[in-house]
Amino acid sequence: MQKCLVVFLLFISLQVMGQEKKEIKTEDYQNYSVDMADQMRENGKIYVLVGIIGIVMGGILVYLIGTDKKLSRLEKEFNS
């Protein structure tokens, strides 16, 4: 029963999330500039953003490695 409900809600959510299709024009292919990135690069803020992303990814990596070490230690204690 619960699986049927999950599948039903999944199909409903797919219908709700559908978006209106937008027509692509030839001018869209000529637009190579990204205004936000260009402005951030001019102000030097892009490096701050890249640094923050690096710190967050590094933190996630350290957390995963620490968790893996703890899990390995617990597995060794459980097996012995």
ZIJOTA-V553899 format. One record per helix or strand of 2 or more residues. SS is the DSSP state (alpha for helix, beta for strand). FROM is the first residue (numbers start at 0). LEN is the number of residues. If there is no record, write none. Layout:
SS|FROM|LEN  SS|FROM|LEN
//
This chain:
alpha|1|15  alpha|25|5  alpha|34|9  alpha|44|35
//
